[in-house]
Amino acid sequence: MLAVGVDMIEIERLEKALVRHGERFNRRFFTAQEQAYCRGRADRLAGRFAVKEAVAKALGTGIGDVNWTDIEVVCDARGRPELVLHDRARRLAEGLGLTQWAISLSHTDTHAIGFAVAQSGDGLPANND
Ligand SMILES: CC(C)(COP(=O)(O)OP(=O)(O)OC[C@H]1O[C@@H](n2cnc3c(N)ncnc32)[C@H](O)[C@@H]1OP(=O)(O)O)[C@@H](O)C(=O)NCCC(=O)NCCS
């Protein structure tokens, strides 16, 4: 079973939310590690925001009670983004049989896009009907 999600956002929208809600917005959506990597760069934050929405779509059930910070984008040594699921997000994904994830993100001056693909680890259909 394969599951896919994609999301695109206007960077300006995220910038406005950052101005309006400041630290509260940052803490709600981004882990300390994500904030440290992005260093306030709205394009990078927007890319991670889009990935989180894409993961929620791939989960198929919506975000529900999952915290946005339970869906974390980390970077490997070459800057390649990887997905780490924590707590309720991890349990939700495992409950659906979605144990392998691949993500990608991109941003221009105006927009950011996030993409997520999930697969059940054993190759059997995932239980997400
Ligand atoms: C990495 C690269 C493809 C980014 O492309 P770009 O058009 O400059 O920028 P985009 O906005 O499309 O993508 C940027 C995102 O790519 C991701 N990225 C960075 N390095 C990556 C890598 N090695 N593999 C996959 N994704 C990567 C990051 O998430 C980055 O977003 P961030 O800066 O917010 O973390 C480009 O810098 C490049 O060609 N680097 C050298 C070759 C390379 O490492 N290619 C990757 C395949 S191994």
The ligand as a MOL file (V3000), in Angstrom:
LIG
                    3D

  0  0  0     0  0            999 V3000
M  V30 BEGIN CTAB
M  V30 COUNTS 48 50 0 0 0
M  V30 BEGIN ATOM
M  V30 1 C 19.7510 20.3320 -2.9380 0
M  V30 2 C 19.2630 21.0600 -4.1640 0
M  V30 3 C 18.7210 20.0400 -5.1390 0
M  V30 4 C 18.1360 22.0680 -3.7710 0
M  V30 5 O 17.4810 22.5470 -4.9130 0
M  V30 6 P 17.1140 24.0860 -5.1220 0
M  V30 7 O 16.4030 24.2050 -6.4110 0
M  V30 8 O 18.3300 24.9100 -4.8920 0
M  V30 9 O 16.1430 24.4710 -3.9150 0
M  V30 10 P 14.6610 23.9330 -3.5900 0
M  V30 11 O 13.9270 25.0640 -2.9840 0
M  V30 12 O 14.0090 23.2400 -4.7370 0
M  V30 13 O 14.9270 22.8370 -2.4840 0
M  V30 14 C 15.4440 23.2000 -1.2640 0
M  V30 15 C 15.2270 22.0380 -0.3410 0
M  V30 16 O 15.8420 20.8710 -0.8630 0
M  V30 17 C 16.0970 20.0090 0.2270 0
M  V30 18 N 17.4070 19.4060 0.0540 0
M  V30 19 C 18.6050 19.9320 0.3450 0
M  V30 20 N 19.5830 19.0530 0.0740 0
M  V30 21 C 18.9710 17.9330 -0.3890 0
M  V30 22 C 19.4540 16.6700 -0.8230 0
M  V30 23 N 20.7440 16.3700 -0.8440 0
M  V30 24 N 18.5390 15.7440 -1.2260 0
M  V30 25 C 17.2200 16.0280 -1.2010 0
M  V30 26 N 16.7090 17.2320 -0.7930 0
M  V30 27 C 17.5890 18.1600 -0.4030 0
M  V30 28 C 16.0290 20.8140 1.5050 0
M  V30 29 O 14.8780 20.4260 2.2350 0
M  V30 30 C 15.8610 22.2350 1.0010 0
M  V30 31 O 14.9940 23.0070 1.7780 0
M  V30 32 P 15.5790 23.7630 3.0660 0
M  V30 33 O 16.6630 24.6660 2.5690 0
M  V30 34 O 14.3800 24.5010 3.5650 0
M  V30 35 O 16.0710 22.7070 3.9900 0
M  V30 36 C 20.4040 21.8750 -4.8170 0
M  V30 37 O 20.9500 22.7240 -3.8390 0
M  V30 38 C 21.5040 21.0380 -5.4190 0
M  V30 39 O 21.4450 20.7710 -6.5910 0
M  V30 40 N 22.5300 20.6270 -4.6470 0
M  V30 41 C 23.6660 19.8530 -5.1430 0
M  V30 42 C 23.3300 18.4790 -5.6460 0
M  V30 43 C 22.5650 17.6670 -4.6660 0
M  V30 44 O 22.9300 17.5080 -3.5060 0
M  V30 45 N 21.4580 17.0980 -5.1660 0
M  V30 46 C 20.5460 16.3420 -4.3640 0
M  V30 47 C 20.4090 14.9100 -4.8330 0
M  V30 48 S 21.6570 13.8960 -4.1070 0
M  V30 END ATOM
M  V30 BEGIN BOND
M  V30 1 1 1 2
M  V30 2 1 2 3
M  V30 3 1 2 4
M  V30 4 1 2 36
M  V30 5 1 4 5
M  V30 6 1 5 6
M  V30 7 2 6 7
M  V30 8 1 6 8
M  V30 9 1 6 9
M  V30 10 1 9 10
M  V30 11 2 10 11
M  V30 12 1 10 12
M  V30 13 1 10 13
M  V30 14 1 13 14
M  V30 15 1 14 15
M  V30 16 1 15 16
M  V30 17 1 15 30
M  V30 18 1 16 17
M  V30 19 1 17 18
M  V30 20 1 17 28
M  V30 21 1 18 19
M  V30 22 1 18 27
M  V30 23 2 19 20
M  V30 24 1 20 21
M  V30 25 1 21 22
M  V30 26 2 21 27
M  V30 27 1 22 23
M  V30 28 2 22 24
M  V30 29 1 24 25
M  V30 30 2 25 26
M  V30 31 1 26 27
M  V30 32 1 28 29
M  V30 33 1 28 30
M  V30 34 1 30 31
M  V30 35 1 31 32
M  V30 36 2 32 33
M  V30 37 1 32 34
M  V30 38 1 32 35
M  V30 39 1 36 37
M  V30 40 1 36 38
M  V30 41 2 38 39
M  V30 42 1 38 40
M  V30 43 1 40 41
M  V30 44 1 41 42
M  V30 45 1 42 43
M  V30 46 2 43 44
M  V30 47 1 43 45
M  V30 48 1 45 46
M  V30 49 1 46 47
M  V30 50 1 47 48
M  V30 END BOND
M  V30 END CTAB
M  END
